[in-house]
Amino acid sequence: MLLSIAAFIIGSVPTGLLIARSRGIDLTQKGSGNIGATNVLRTTGRWPAVFTLCGDALKGTAAVLLARHFGTGMLLEGMVGICAILGHNFSFFLNFRGGKGVATSLGVLSVYAPVAAFFTVLLWMLTVFTTKYSSLGALVSFGFLPVSMILFDTREKFPIALIMTVMMFIRHRENIFRLVRGTEPKVGEKT
């Protein structure tokens, strides 16, 4: 329980908001209003977006490493990672509002299931470079995550992969509607 709370607080740190604020930009009032790396890229620039991506990923990585340090076991380790993602998505510091959890999820996967993480990143990159839609990259890559987990890791981790996929689709529901309508902004486009 304490590890889950700690992971939620770690995940709640609004990396993108803090980086944008250091540049005099209120991320919640610019672009999509999201606190993630894609909106930082649109509103603040490439390097702030890179730092946001790394910072958000590190939150997920730190949570899983913390759970592993205490020897929680595979399933609880994954659940602690989920708590970090939930912290990012519903930040304690932002009145339980937040991002979409892509980078934090990748940070969790990088420790929890490194090979599945590699294929998730590869699929995300291929989708984004082909379509220029970051949201579509997240949806496609995390849509295949449960399959990647079975193929490249262990079936015991499948429930965690499935939870991550469901969370990703729920957080991207507005993006899905915009993609269907053809109004979703592409990577690098100002909103």
N, C-alpha and C positions, 0 to 999 in steps of 0.2 A: 504493500500500500504506500509506504513512504517513498519507495523508488518510483512508483507511478506518479505521485505528486511532484517529486523532484523533476522527473522527465517532462511533465506538463509545464512546469515553471521554466525549465530550460528551453523548451519549444516555444514558450510565450514571448521570449525576447524578440522584439520586432526589428530584426537586423536591417531590412530595407528602409524602414521608417527612420531609424537612427542615422543611417548613411545619407539618405536624402536630406534629412533635417540639418546635417552638418554642412550641406550645400545650400541651405536656406530654402529648401523645397518641402512643402507639406504634402507628402505622398498621398494622403487620403483625399486631397482636394485636386490632384492632378491626374491626367490620363484616365485610367480605368478606376482609380481609387484603391487599387490593390497594393499590398505591401511587398509583393514578390519581385523577383529579378526582372521579369518581363516589363513590368510597369516602371521599374527603376531605369531600365534601358531606354524606354520611351521618353521619360521625363528628365533624367539626370545624366545619362550617358553610359558608354561602354564599361569603363573601369568601375564606377559605382555598382553597375549591374553584376560584374564579375565578383566583386567583394560581397555583394548581397547573396549571390548564388553560393559562394563558399561558406559564408557565415550561416546561412540557413541549412546547408548540408551538414555542417559541423554540429548543429544542434541535435540532429538525428543520430549522428555517429556517436556523440558524447553520451547520449541516453543509453544506447545499446551497450557501449563499453562500460558504462556504470553498472548496468544490470549484469554484464558478464563478470565484472570484478567481484560481485557478490554471489556469483554462482547460482543464478536463479533458474537455470535450465532453459532449453530452447524455446518453449512456448511462452514462458513468462518474459524471457528476453525480448521476444517479438512484441508482446503486449506493452512492455515498457517503451519500445520504439513507437508503437501506435500512440501512446500517451504524448510523446514528444510531437508527433504530427498533429494531434488534436490541439496541443498547446499552440502550435504555429497557426492552425486554422481558426482557433477561438482564443486568441491571446488574452491572458489574465490582465495584461497591461493596457489593452485596447477595448475594455468592456466586452470581452469575449467575441470580438471581431478579429479577422486576420486574413491570412493568405489562402492559397489553394493547396499547399503542402507538397508540391512537386520536388523541390530541392531537399526539403527535410526528409521526404520519403526515400529519395535516392541516398541520402546520408545514412538512414537506417539500413537500407539494403546493402550499402557498401561494406558493412560489418556483418550483418545478419546473413546475407546470401550474396557474396561477392560475384559469383559467376552470373547469377540471375540479374544482379545489378548491372553488370557489363552489358548484357543483352538488352536490358531495359534502356540504358543510355544509348546504345547503338541504334535501337529502333526509334527512339525519340529523335536522335540526330538525323537519321535518314528521312523521317517523316517531315521534320522541320525544314531541312535543306531542300526537300522536294516540293513542299507545299507552302513554306514560309509561315505556317500557322503553329505557334508554340502550343496552344491549347490542343490542337489536333495531335501534335506529337505526344503530349501527356496522355491523351485518351487512348491512342493506339498502343503506345508502349506499356502503359499500365493495364490496358485491356488484355494484353498478352502475358502479363506478369504471372498469373496463376499457372499458365502452361509452361512458362520458363522455369518456374520453381519446381514443377514436377520433372521436367526434362533435365535440368542442370543442377538441382540441389536434392532436396528430400521431400517426400510427400507429407512429412510431419509439419513442414512449414507452409503447406498449402493454405490452411485457414488464415494465417497472417497475410499471405499474398492476396487472398480473396477480400479480406477486410480493407486492405490498402486500395485495391481496385474499386471497390464500392465507394469508399470515401472519395477517391479521385473523381469518379463520375458524378457524385453528389455535388462536390465543390465546383465542378465545371458545367453544371446544368445550364447556366446562362450562356456560357460559351457554345454549348451544343446548339441552343436555339439560334444564336448568331451565325454559327457555321451553316446551319440549315437555311437561314434567310440570306446568307451571303454578305452579312454585315460585320463579320468578325475581322478586327484589324490584324494585319500581318506583322511579323517581327520587324521592328524598326520603324513602323508607321507611327506617326503622332496621332494621339486620339484627342 
